[in-house]
């Protein structure tokens, strides 16, 4: 996954009732940088990575958002 934005402040990731939205943090070099992101809303989202550890994949996304103040 390559998810880079210098100006994004709100991000909403939503899967459907029948199909989850999957984030694979290792695809495309795994670059994630959202320095201005303040609000992250996720619903029906799965995290994946080479290690198969969803917690570390989620941690990688969150650590790329140093300005985050709200998470749903």
C-alpha positions as CSV (number, residue, x, y, z in Angstrom):
1,X,0.0,0.0,0.0
2,X,1.2,3.5,-0.8
3,X,-0.8,6.0,1.1
4,X,0.9,9.4,1.1
5,X,-0.6,12.9,1.5
6,X,0.9,16.0,3.0
7,X,-2.5,17.8,3.4
8,X,-5.2,15.1,4.1
9,X,-6.9,15.8,7.5
10,X,-9.8,13.4,7.4
11,X,-9.9,9.8,6.1
12,X,-12.9,7.5,6.0
13,X,-12.4,3.8,5.0
14,X,-15.6,1.8,4.7
15,X,-16.2,-1.7,3.5
16,X,-19.6,-3.0,2.7
17,X,-21.8,-5.3,4.8
18,X,-20.8,-8.2,2.6
19,X,-17.2,-7.4,1.8
20,X,-14.5,-5.8,4.0
21,X,-12.1,-3.2,2.9
22,X,-8.6,-4.7,3.2
23,X,-5.4,-2.7,3.8
24,X,-2.2,-4.6,3.0
25,X,0.6,-2.3,4.4
26,X,3.3,-4.3,2.5
27,X,1.9,-3.8,-1.0
28,X,3.8,-1.2,-3.1
29,X,6.7,-0.9,-0.7
30,X,4.4,-0.3,2.2
31,X,4.9,3.5,2.3
32,X,2.4,5.3,4.6
33,X,2.7,9.0,5.5
34,X,-0.2,11.1,6.6
35,X,1.4,13.8,8.7
36,X,-1.6,16.1,8.9
37,X,-4.3,13.4,9.4
38,X,-6.4,14.3,12.4
39,X,-9.5,12.1,12.0
40,X,-9.5,8.4,10.9
41,X,-12.8,6.6,10.6
42,X,-12.8,2.9,9.7
43,X,-15.7,0.5,9.3
44,X,-15.4,-3.2,8.1
45,X,-11.7,-2.8,7.6
46,X,-9.2,-5.7,7.7
47,X,-5.5,-5.2,8.1
48,X,-2.9,-7.5,6.4
49,X,0.8,-7.7,5.9
50,X,3.6,-10.1,5.1
51,X,3.8,-11.0,8.8
52,X,0.1,-11.8,8.9
53,X,-0.1,-9.8,12.0
54,X,-3.1,-7.4,11.9
55,X,-2.0,-5.5,15.0
56,X,1.4,-4.6,13.5
57,X,-0.2,-3.6,10.2
58,X,-2.7,-1.3,12.1
59,X,0.2,0.1,14.2
60,X,2.1,1.0,11.0
61,X,-0.9,3.0,9.7
62,X,-1.5,4.8,13.0
63,X,2.2,5.6,13.5
64,X,2.2,7.3,10.1
65,X,-0.4,9.8,11.4
66,X,1.4,11.8,14.2
67,X,-1.3,14.5,14.2
68,X,-4.2,12.1,14.7
69,X,-6.5,13.2,17.5
70,X,-9.7,11.2,16.7
71,X,-10.2,7.7,15.7
72,X,-13.5,5.8,15.1
